[in-house]
Amino acid sequence: MPFVPIIISFLAVAVWLVFILLYALYWSTGFSWFQNIIVTIVSLALMGLVVGMMWMVWGMRLAKGR
């Protein structure tokens, strides 16, 4: 069972949600709605890319061991 990638995935989602909450409450005052939506989409895409690459590395290591 891949405990480490699962834990990292949950932590990544939690950190992303905290970032979006802090961004919405404190850092987004000077931006328009469109810019705020773009920041949300780009940050979600980056988080998905990092988590996806982590799972890809885990899968390659698992396949290499068989």
N, C-alpha and C positions, 0 to 999 in steps of 0.2 A: 504494500500500500504506500503510495507516495505522500507521506505526511508533510514533508518539508514544502513541496510545491503547493499543497493545499493550504497550509498555514500562510505561506507568502501570498497566495492569491487572495485569501480573506483579508490579510493585512493591507494589501494594495487597494482593495475596494474601500476599506475603512479610511485609509489615508486620503484617497481620492475624495470621499464624501466630506471629510473634514476640510480638505482644501477648498472644495466648492462652497461649503458653508462659510468659511472665513473669507473667501473671495467675494461672495455675494454680500456679506455683512459689512466688510471693511474696505476692500480694495477696489471695488467696482464703481465707486461714486462718479468718476470722471468719464466713464464709458457709456456708449449707447447700448440699447438692447441688442442690436445686431452684434456689436463687439463682445458683449457678455456671452452671447450664444456661441460665437466662434471660440472664445476661450474655453468654454465648457466642452465643446466638441473636440477641440485639439487636445485638451488635457485627458479626455476620455480615450481618444485614439492613442495617445502616448502610453497611458496606463495599459491599455489593451495590447499594445505592441510589446511592452516589457513583459507582461504576464504571458503572452503567447510565445515569446522567444524563450522564456524560462521553461515552459512546458515542452517546447520543441527540443531543447537541450536534454531535458529529462527523458523524453521519448527516444531520442537518438542514443543516449546512454543505455537505456533499457534494451533497445534493438541490438546494440553492439554486443551486449552481454549474452545474447541468445545464440 
